[in-house]
């Protein structure tokens, strides 16, 4: 229940007699309870010191000309505030301002004026009649509202008073223990995981498109953090993988098993079933001699060995993985399968090669790729790493500046069309050439342009390509895009790649999500032993041909062939 935050002033007017019609009186009370109002001016609140520190840091980055970094920091902090739970007081924010602010967080440099909530107000400082949430205004919790107010100023402060809870209202039932919640992070913004290797970042982009990269790459300065010593088996695996042709059925394939779900683990089970479908990953992980402190590697090895000892079509618990990841993914909370997939792979990679942050400039995509692969010879990079190249065209000198980023997956916005939503359409939208209205300094002539034409393409294709559809948004509106998405069993991405690359893929596994933004259930499909299976926690079913008919796909895994 939300507190109104103020008391009503006494009036000398004689109070109205309540209507004798009880239904009319009840409706009137309910309408009043839905109103959004502005309370009397309150004493100035003390500024939260952590918030003040964050604001100063963001402004400092802007003043130093590091606009992209400032946007990244601002996105991270507002996301953290939006995700705070148990925030009773809520505030209204003018919708157009919220949309403009979202574009800013996507990387589009827009002019953000002071907040103007005047259009939300009607007579007597009440919200104007006929206004709708998520059309005329959006709702923020108190910490998020305080942050945007401190950053951009304006007002007025408009508190939202929810209707009182009636005793007759039924309490919401708890979700089934097999249901899991979509990601808390706003998928329409630039997205940054706590793991520094997964900065999902497409700089200065006008679209919602986000590309996940395993490293944060600054192309202006030169600084390399030396990786930790690697195991010989990890160092030699890349060469061995590329030189030999794998048989259609590997001798190291694991038994087909289900994974128990005592609580909210369907997100984890689905991601693990996708990984278990990659024979070379299982073999490579088991071939490594773990060192002290490599808990994520050890946990996955323990799971793989348990599966090897288990009969086909039985069910086990991924206990070692649960326990190891409990610090990041609480067992009593619902989580996101894609987030877990990247987190778990990233932690294993970090244990094998150490933290790596490359700030070196390169003359070509080939040079950048050679440097990256020489420093990242671990099994994770061998299987999942690719490279993206961005080209910026300078109007002053008519030259092209290139930047190179390692990638582990593609996180695609959902592009709608009259004929439905298709994977290829989403890829075309993501990789289309754009004119970005933002100041940009050319690396070659050193002149500043008011706008820049930018194009992106894949310059190295990974062995296994992970694709995520961005179905979830939480700002300015909280929703899940439930539209059906079509995808093909075979995929050729040649039009999005540089010349001379192997670009043909076949579908290997996928994760689907059923439900809404506030809860749902994950399942996985995977090809094993030349057959397709549905993995629904403990239950495993053979479903040849049906994997392409499930249009609720959230994550796709394609294998190069």
C-alpha positions as CSV (number, residue, x, y, z in Angstrom):
1,X,0.0,0.0,0.0
2,X,1.4,3.4,-0.9
3,X,1.3,6.3,1.5
4,X,-0.2,9.5,0.2
5,X,2.5,11.6,1.9
6,X,0.4,14.5,3.0
7,X,-2.7,15.5,4.8
8,X,-5.7,17.3,3.3
9,X,-6.3,20.9,4.3
10,X,-9.4,21.6,6.3
11,X,-12.1,23.4,4.5
12,X,-14.7,25.8,6.0
13,X,-17.2,24.7,3.4
14,X,-20.0,22.4,4.6
15,X,-19.1,18.8,3.6
16,X,-21.3,17.2,1.1
17,X,-23.7,14.5,2.2
18,X,-22.8,11.1,0.8
19,X,-25.1,9.9,-1.9
20,X,-27.8,7.5,-0.8
21,X,-26.9,5.4,-3.8
22,X,-24.2,3.1,-2.3
23,X,-22.9,2.0,-5.8
24,X,-22.4,5.6,-6.9
25,X,-20.6,6.5,-3.7
26,X,-18.3,3.5,-4.1
27,X,-17.4,4.4,-7.7
28,X,-16.7,8.0,-6.7
29,X,-14.3,6.9,-3.9
30,X,-12.5,4.5,-6.2
31,X,-12.0,7.2,-8.9
32,X,-10.6,9.6,-6.2
33,X,-8.2,6.9,-5.0
34,X,-6.7,6.6,-8.5
35,X,-5.8,10.3,-8.7
36,X,-2.2,11.5,-9.0
37,X,-1.7,14.6,-7.1
38,X,1.0,17.1,-6.1
39,X,1.5,17.4,-2.3
40,X,2.3,20.7,-0.6
41,X,5.9,21.8,-0.8
42,X,8.0,19.7,1.5
43,X,11.3,20.6,3.2
44,X,14.3,20.0,1.0
45,X,15.4,16.4,1.3
46,X,19.1,15.7,2.0
47,X,20.9,14.3,-1.0
48,X,21.9,10.7,-0.8
49,X,25.7,10.8,-0.7
50,X,26.1,7.7,-3.0
51,X,23.7,9.4,-5.5
52,X,25.7,12.6,-5.3
53,X,28.9,10.7,-5.9
54,X,27.4,9.0,-9.0
55,X,26.1,12.3,-10.4
56,X,29.5,14.0,-9.9
57,X,31.2,11.1,-11.7
58,X,28.8,11.2,-14.7
59,X,29.2,15.0,-15.0
60,X,33.0,14.7,-14.7
61,X,33.1,12.2,-17.6
62,X,31.0,14.5,-19.7
63,X,33.2,17.4,-19.0
64,X,36.2,15.4,-20.0
65,X,34.6,14.6,-23.3
66,X,34.0,10.9,-22.5
67,X,30.3,11.0,-23.5
68,X,30.0,7.3,-24.2
69,X,31.5,6.3,-20.9
70,X,29.2,8.8,-19.1
71,X,26.1,7.2,-20.7
72,X,27.3,3.8,-19.7
73,X,27.7,4.8,-16.1
74,X,24.4,6.7,-16.1
75,X,22.6,3.7,-17.5
76,X,24.1,1.3,-14.9
77,X,23.1,3.5,-12.0
78,X,19.5,4.3,-13.2
79,X,19.0,0.6,-13.9
80,X,20.2,-0.2,-10.3
81,X,17.7,2.3,-8.9
82,X,14.8,1.2,-11.1
83,X,15.4,-2.4,-9.9
84,X,15.2,-1.6,-6.2
85,X,12.5,-3.6,-4.6
86,X,10.0,-2.7,-1.8
87,X,9.8,0.9,-2.9
88,X,6.4,2.1,-1.7
89,X,6.3,5.7,-3.0
90,X,6.0,6.2,-6.7
91,X,6.1,9.3,-8.9
92,X,4.8,10.3,-12.3
93,X,7.2,11.4,-15.1
94,X,6.0,13.0,-18.4
95,X,6.0,10.4,-21.1
96,X,7.8,12.3,-23.9
97,X,10.6,13.3,-21.5
98,X,10.9,9.6,-20.5
99,X,11.2,8.5,-24.2
100,X,13.8,11.2,-24.9
101,X,15.7,10.1,-21.8
102,X,15.6,6.4,-23.0
103,X,17.1,7.5,-26.3
104,X,19.9,9.2,-24.4
105,X,20.6,5.9,-22.6
106,X,20.7,4.1,-25.9
107,X,23.6,6.2,-26.9
108,X,21.8,8.8,-29.1
109,X,23.0,12.2,-28.0
110,X,19.8,14.2,-27.6
111,X,19.1,17.4,-25.8
112,X,17.6,16.6,-22.4
113,X,15.8,19.6,-21.0
114,X,14.5,20.0,-17.5
115,X,11.6,17.8,-16.5
116,X,8.3,19.4,-17.2
117,X,5.3,17.6,-15.5
118,X,3.0,20.6,-15.8
119,X,1.0,18.9,-18.5
120,X,0.1,16.2,-16.1
121,X,-1.7,18.6,-13.8
122,X,-5.3,19.8,-13.9
123,X,-7.4,21.9,-11.6
124,X,-6.6,21.8,-7.9
125,X,-3.2,20.3,-8.6
126,X,-4.8,17.0,-9.6
127,X,-3.8,15.0,-12.6
128,X,-5.8,16.0,-15.7
129,X,-8.7,13.7,-16.5
130,X,-8.2,11.3,-19.4
131,X,-4.5,10.8,-19.0
132,X,-3.2,7.3,-19.2
133,X,-0.1,5.6,-17.7
134,X,2.5,4.5,-20.3
135,X,0.9,6.9,-22.8
136,X,0.9,10.3,-21.0
137,X,3.2,9.5,-18.1
138,X,5.4,6.7,-16.7
139,X,5.9,5.6,-13.1
140,X,9.2,5.7,-11.3
141,X,10.1,4.6,-7.8
142,X,11.5,7.2,-5.3
143,X,15.2,6.6,-5.8
144,X,15.0,6.8,-9.6
145,X,12.8,9.9,-9.5
146,X,15.3,11.6,-7.1
147,X,18.2,10.8,-9.5
148,X,16.6,12.3,-12.6
149,X,15.5,15.3,-10.6
150,X,19.0,15.9,-9.3
151,X,20.5,15.4,-12.7
152,X,18.2,17.4,-14.8
153,X,16.0,19.5,-12.5
154,X,12.5,20.7,-13.2
155,X,9.3,19.3,-11.9
156,X,6.8,19.5,-10.3
157,X,7.0,16.4,-8.1
158,X,3.9,14.3,-8.8
159,X,3.2,11.5,-6.4
160,X,1.0,8.6,-7.3
161,X,-1.4,7.4,-4.7
162,X,-2.7,3.9,-5.5
163,X,-6.2,2.7,-4.7
164,X,-6.6,1.3,-1.2
165,X,-6.4,-2.5,-0.9
166,X,-9.9,-3.9,-0.3
167,X,-10.3,-6.8,2.1
168,X,-12.3,-8.6,-0.5
169,X,-9.5,-8.6,-3.1
170,X,-7.9,-11.9,-3.7
171,X,-4.2,-12.1,-2.9
172,X,-2.0,-13.0,-5.8
173,X,-1.0,-16.6,-5.8
174,X,2.7,-17.5,-5.8
175,X,4.3,-18.6,-9.0
176,X,5.0,-22.2,-9.6
177,X,8.5,-23.2,-8.7
178,X,9.1,-23.9,-12.3
179,X,8.5,-20.3,-13.4
180,X,11.1,-17.8,-13.8
181,X,11.2,-14.0,-14.2
182,X,12.5,-12.1,-17.2
183,X,15.5,-9.9,-16.7
184,X,15.3,-6.9,-14.4
185,X,17.6,-4.8,-16.5
186,X,16.0,-2.5,-19.0
187,X,16.5,-4.3,-22.3
188,X,15.8,-1.2,-24.3
189,X,18.9,0.5,-22.8
190,X,22.6,-0.1,-23.1
191,X,23.0,-3.0,-20.9
192,X,26.0,-3.8,-18.6
193,X,26.3,-6.9,-16.5
194,X,28.3,-6.9,-13.3
195,X,30.9,-9.0,-15.0
196,X,33.2,-6.6,-16.8
197,X,33.7,-9.0,-19.7
198,X,30.1,-8.5,-20.8
199,X,29.6,-4.9,-21.6
200,X,26.7,-4.9,-24.0
201,X,27.6,-1.9,-26.0
202,X,26.8,-0.4,-29.3
203,X,28.2,3.1,-29.1
204,X,26.2,6.1,-30.2
205,X,23.4,4.1,-31.8
206,X,20.0,5.4,-32.6
207,X,18.3,2.1,-32.4
208,X,17.6,-0.2,-29.5
209,X,20.2,-2.6,-30.9
210,X,22.7,-3.9,-28.5
211,X,25.7,-6.1,-29.2
212,X,27.3,-8.0,-26.3
213,X,31.1,-8.0,-26.3
214,X,33.3,-10.1,-24.1
215,X,35.6,-7.2,-23.4
216,X,35.3,-3.5,-22.9
217,X,37.5,-2.0,-25.7
218,X,38.7,1.6,-25.6
219,X,40.1,2.4,-29.1
220,X,41.9,5.5,-28.1
221,X,44.6,4.6,-25.6
222,X,47.1,1.7,-25.2
223,X,47.1,-0.5,-22.1
224,X,47.1,-4.3,-21.9
225,X,46.6,-6.2,-18.6
226,X,48.6,-9.4,-18.9
227,X,46.6,-12.5,-18.6
228,X,47.3,-15.2,-16.0
229,X,49.2,-18.3,-17.1
230,X,47.0,-20.8,-18.9
231,X,46.8,-24.6,-18.9
232,X,48.5,-26.3,-21.8
233,X,45.3,-28.1,-22.7
234,X,43.5,-24.7,-23.1
235,X,46.4,-23.2,-25.1
236,X,46.5,-26.0,-27.6
237,X,42.7,-26.6,-27.9
238,X,42.2,-23.8,-30.5
239,X,44.7,-25.3,-32.9
240,X,43.4,-28.8,-32.4
241,X,39.8,-27.7,-32.9
242,X,40.5,-26.0,-36.1
243,X,42.7,-28.7,-37.6
244,X,40.5,-31.7,-37.1
245,X,37.0,-32.5,-38.6
246,X,34.6,-33.5,-35.9
247,X,32.5,-36.6,-36.6
248,X,28.7,-36.3,-36.8
249,X,28.4,-38.1,-33.5
250,X,31.3,-37.5,-31.1
251,X,32.5,-40.3,-28.9
252,X,32.3,-37.8,-26.1
253,X,28.6,-37.1,-26.3
254,X,26.9,-37.1,-22.9
255,X,23.8,-39.1,-21.9
256,X,20.5,-37.2,-22.4
257,X,19.2,-36.3,-19.0
258,X,16.7,-34.0,-17.3
259,X,17.6,-31.4,-14.7
260,X,15.5,-31.1,-11.5
261,X,13.9,-27.9,-10.5
262,X,13.1,-27.6,-6.8
263,X,12.7,-23.8,-6.9
264,X,13.2,-21.3,-9.6
265,X,15.9,-23.0,-11.7
266,X,14.2,-23.3,-15.1
267,X,16.3,-20.4,-16.4
268,X,19.5,-22.2,-15.3
269,X,18.4,-25.7,-16.5
270,X,17.6,-24.3,-20.0
271,X,20.9,-22.6,-20.3
272,X,22.8,-25.7,-19.2
273,X,21.0,-27.9,-21.7
274,X,22.1,-25.6,-24.5
275,X,25.7,-25.8,-23.3
276,X,25.4,-29.6,-22.9
277,X,24.5,-29.9,-26.6
278,X,28.0,-28.6,-27.6
279,X,30.2,-31.7,-27.5
280,X,33.4,-29.8,-28.1
281,X,32.7,-27.6,-25.1
282,X,32.1,-30.6,-22.8
283,X,35.3,-32.4,-24.0
284,X,37.4,-29.2,-23.7
285,X,36.2,-28.4,-20.2
286,X,36.8,-32.0,-19.0
287,X,40.3,-31.9,-20.5
288,X,41.5,-29.0,-18.4
289,X,43.3,-29.6,-15.1
290,X,41.7,-27.2,-12.7
291,X,43.8,-24.9,-10.4
292,X,43.0,-23.8,-6.9
293,X,40.3,-21.1,-6.9
294,X,38.7,-22.0,-10.2
295,X,35.3,-22.7,-8.7
296,X,33.1,-22.2,-11.8
297,X,35.3,-24.5,-13.9
298,X,35.3,-27.1,-11.2
299,X,31.5,-26.8,-10.7
300,X,30.9,-27.5,-14.4
301,X,33.4,-30.3,-14.5
302,X,31.6,-31.9,-11.5
303,X,28.2,-31.6,-13.3
304,X,29.7,-33.2,-16.5
305,X,31.1,-36.1,-14.6
306,X,27.8,-36.6,-12.8
307,X,26.0,-36.8,-16.1
308,X,28.5,-39.3,-17.5
309,X,27.7,-41.6,-14.5
310,X,24.0,-41.2,-15.1
311,X,21.7,-43.3,-17.3
312,X,20.0,-41.7,-20.2
313,X,16.6,-40.0,-19.7
314,X,17.0,-39.9,-15.9
315,X,17.0,-36.6,-14.0
316,X,19.7,-35.1,-11.8
317,X,20.2,-31.9,-9.9
318,X,22.8,-29.4,-11.0
319,X,23.8,-28.9,-7.4
320,X,27.4,-27.9,-8.0
321,X,26.3,-25.1,-10.4
322,X,23.5,-23.9,-8.1
323,X,25.8,-23.5,-5.2
324,X,28.6,-21.9,-7.1
325,X,26.3,-19.3,-8.7
326,X,24.2,-18.6,-5.6
327,X,26.0,-15.3,-4.9
328,X,24.9,-13.8,-8.2
329,X,21.7,-15.8,-8.8
330,X,19.6,-16.2,-5.6
331,X,17.8,-19.6,-5.3
332,X,14.6,-17.9,-4.1
333,X,14.4,-15.4,-6.9
334,X,13.4,-15.7,-10.6
335,X,16.2,-14.9,-13.1
336,X,17.0,-14.5,-16.8
337,X,18.3,-17.4,-18.8
338,X,20.4,-15.4,-21.2
339,X,22.0,-13.4,-18.4
340,X,23.0,-16.6,-16.7
341,X,24.3,-18.1,-19.8
342,X,26.8,-15.2,-20.4
343,X,27.6,-14.9,-16.7
344,X,28.5,-18.6,-16.4
345,X,30.6,-18.7,-19.5
346,X,32.3,-15.5,-18.6
347,X,33.3,-16.7,-15.1
348,X,34.9,-19.9,-16.5
349,X,36.8,-17.9,-19.1
350,X,38.0,-15.4,-16.5
351,X,39.3,-18.3,-14.4
352,X,41.2,-19.6,-17.4
353,X,42.8,-16.5,-18.8
354,X,42.4,-13.8,-16.2
355,X,40.8,-10.4,-16.6
356,X,41.7,-8.8,-19.9
357,X,41.2,-5.2,-21.0
358,X,42.6,-4.2,-24.4
359,X,43.1,-0.5,-25.1
360,X,45.4,-0.9,-28.0
361,X,44.9,0.6,-31.5
362,X,45.1,-1.7,-34.6
363,X,45.5,-1.0,-38.3
364,X,43.2,-3.7,-39.5
365,X,40.5,-6.2,-38.3
366,X,42.9,-9.0,-39.0
367,X,45.6,-7.5,-36.7
368,X,43.0,-6.9,-33.9
369,X,41.7,-10.5,-34.2
370,X,45.2,-12.0,-34.2
371,X,46.1,-10.1,-31.0
372,X,42.8,-11.1,-29.3
373,X,43.1,-14.8,-30.2
374,X,46.7,-14.9,-29.1
375,X,45.8,-13.7,-25.7
376,X,42.5,-15.7,-25.4
377,X,43.2,-19.3,-26.3
378,X,40.7,-20.7,-23.8
379,X,38.0,-23.1,-24.8
380,X,35.2,-20.5,-24.3
381,X,36.7,-18.1,-26.8
382,X,37.6,-20.9,-29.2
383,X,33.9,-21.8,-29.4
384,X,32.0,-18.5,-29.0
385,X,34.2,-15.6,-29.9
386,X,33.8,-13.6,-33.1
387,X,34.6,-10.0,-34.1
388,X,32.6,-7.0,-35.1
389,X,33.9,-4.0,-37.1
390,X,32.4,-0.5,-37.1
391,X,33.1,2.0,-39.8
392,X,32.6,5.7,-39.2
393,X,32.7,8.0,-42.3
394,X,34.3,11.5,-41.7
395,X,32.7,14.3,-43.6
396,X,35.8,16.5,-43.2
397,X,38.5,14.3,-44.7
398,X,36.2,11.7,-46.4
399,X,38.1,8.9,-44.8
400,X,36.8,5.9,-42.9
401,X,37.8,5.1,-39.3
402,X,37.4,1.6,-38.1
403,X,37.0,0.1,-34.7
404,X,37.1,-3.6,-33.7
405,X,35.4,-5.4,-30.9
406,X,35.3,-9.1,-29.9
407,X,31.8,-10.4,-29.6
408,X,30.2,-13.5,-28.0
409,X,26.6,-13.0,-29.0
410,X,24.2,-10.8,-30.8
411,X,21.4,-9.2,-28.9
412,X,18.8,-8.1,-31.5
413,X,15.9,-5.7,-31.2
414,X,12.6,-7.1,-32.5
415,X,11.7,-5.5,-35.9
416,X,8.0,-5.8,-36.7
417,X,6.7,-5.9,-40.3
418,X,3.3,-6.5,-42.0
419,X,4.4,-10.1,-42.8
420,X,5.4,-11.0,-39.2
421,X,8.7,-11.0,-37.3
422,X,11.6,-12.8,-38.9
423,X,15.2,-13.4,-37.7
424,X,16.7,-12.1,-40.9
425,X,14.7,-8.9,-40.6
426,X,16.0,-8.4,-37.1
427,X,19.6,-8.8,-38.4
428,X,19.0,-6.3,-41.2
429,X,17.7,-3.8,-38.8
430,X,20.6,-4.2,-36.5
431,X,23.3,-4.0,-39.2
432,X,21.7,-1.2,-41.3
433,X,23.8,1.9,-42.0
434,X,22.9,4.8,-39.8
435,X,23.4,8.5,-39.6
436,X,24.0,9.4,-36.0
437,X,23.4,13.0,-34.9
438,X,26.2,13.3,-32.4
439,X,29.5,15.1,-32.2
440,X,32.3,12.7,-33.3
441,X,36.0,13.3,-33.6
442,X,37.8,11.7,-36.5
443,X,40.9,9.6,-35.5
444,X,42.6,10.6,-38.8
445,X,42.1,14.3,-39.3
446,X,41.2,15.0,-35.7
447,X,38.3,17.2,-36.7
448,X,35.0,17.1,-35.0
449,X,31.8,16.3,-37.0
450,X,28.3,17.2,-35.8
451,X,27.0,13.9,-37.2
452,X,28.5,10.7,-38.4
453,X,27.5,7.9,-40.8
454,X,28.2,4.6,-39.2
455,X,28.1,1.0,-40.5
456,X,28.7,-2.3,-38.6
457,X,29.5,-5.8,-39.9
458,X,30.9,-9.1,-38.6
459,X,34.6,-9.4,-39.5
460,X,35.2,-12.8,-37.8
461,X,32.4,-15.5,-37.4
462,X,32.3,-17.6,-34.3
463,X,32.1,-21.4,-34.3
464,X,28.8,-21.2,-32.4
465,X,26.6,-18.1,-32.8
466,X,24.4,-17.1,-29.9
467,X,21.5,-14.8,-30.8
468,X,19.1,-13.2,-28.2
469,X,15.8,-11.5,-29.1
470,X,15.2,-8.5,-26.9
471,X,11.7,-9.4,-25.7
472,X,11.8,-7.6,-22.4
473,X,11.6,-3.8,-21.7
474,X,11.1,-2.1,-18.4
475,X,11.5,1.6,-19.3
476,X,9.6,3.7,-20.2
477,X,7.1,0.9,-20.0
478,X,7.3,-2.6,-18.5
479,X,6.3,-5.2,-21.1
480,X,7.3,-8.4,-22.8
481,X,7.0,-8.6,-26.6
482,X,5.1,-11.8,-27.1
483,X,5.0,-11.7,-30.9
484,X,5.9,-14.9,-32.7
485,X,9.3,-14.9,-34.3
486,X,10.2,-17.1,-37.2
487,X,13.7,-18.6,-37.6
488,X,15.2,-21.1,-40.0
489,X,17.0,-24.4,-39.4
490,X,19.8,-23.2,-41.7
491,X,21.1,-19.6,-41.6
492,X,23.5,-17.8,-43.9
493,X,24.7,-14.4,-42.5
494,X,26.9,-13.5,-45.5
495,X,25.2,-10.2,-46.1
496,X,26.2,-9.0,-42.6
497,X,29.8,-10.1,-42.8
498,X,33.0,-9.1,-44.6
499,X,34.1,-11.2,-47.6
500,X,35.9,-14.5,-47.4
501,X,34.3,-15.8,-44.2
502,X,32.5,-19.0,-43.5
503,X,28.9,-17.8,-42.9
504,X,26.6,-20.8,-43.0
505,X,25.1,-22.1,-39.8
506,X,22.6,-24.7,-38.7
507,X,20.3,-24.5,-35.6
508,X,21.7,-26.5,-32.7
509,X,19.7,-25.4,-29.7
510,X,17.3,-22.7,-28.4
511,X,15.7,-21.4,-25.3
512,X,12.0,-20.3,-25.2
513,X,10.1,-18.2,-22.7
514,X,6.4,-18.5,-21.9
515,X,4.7,-15.9,-19.8
516,X,4.8,-12.2,-19.2
517,X,7.2,-9.6,-17.8
518,X,6.3,-10.5,-14.2
519,X,6.9,-14.2,-14.5
520,X,7.0,-17.2,-16.8
521,X,8.8,-20.5,-17.7
522,X,11.9,-21.4,-19.7
523,X,12.3,-24.5,-21.8
524,X,15.1,-25.6,-24.1
525,X,15.3,-27.5,-27.4
526,X,18.6,-29.1,-28.4
527,X,19.9,-31.5,-31.1
528,X,21.5,-34.6,-29.6
529,X,22.5,-37.8,-31.4
530,X,21.0,-36.4,-34.7
531,X,17.6,-36.0,-33.0
532,X,15.8,-33.1,-31.5
533,X,14.6,-33.1,-27.9
534,X,12.6,-30.8,-25.7
535,X,14.1,-30.2,-22.2
536,X,11.5,-29.1,-19.7
537,X,13.4,-29.3,-16.4
538,X,13.1,-33.0,-15.4
539,X,11.1,-34.0,-18.5
540,X,12.8,-34.9,-21.7
541,X,10.8,-35.5,-24.9
542,X,11.8,-36.4,-28.5
543,X,10.2,-33.9,-30.8
544,X,11.8,-34.1,-34.2
545,X,10.8,-31.2,-36.4
546,X,8.8,-29.4,-33.7
547,X,11.7,-27.1,-32.7
548,X,11.0,-24.7,-35.5
549,X,7.3,-24.4,-34.7
550,X,7.9,-22.8,-31.2
551,X,7.8,-19.1,-32.0
552,X,8.4,-18.0,-28.4
553,X,12.2,-18.2,-29.0
554,X,14.3,-16.1,-26.7
555,X,17.8,-17.4,-27.4
556,X,19.0,-19.3,-30.5
557,X,22.3,-21.2,-30.8
558,X,23.6,-21.8,-34.3
559,X,26.6,-24.1,-35.2
560,X,28.8,-23.3,-38.2
561,X,28.9,-26.0,-40.8
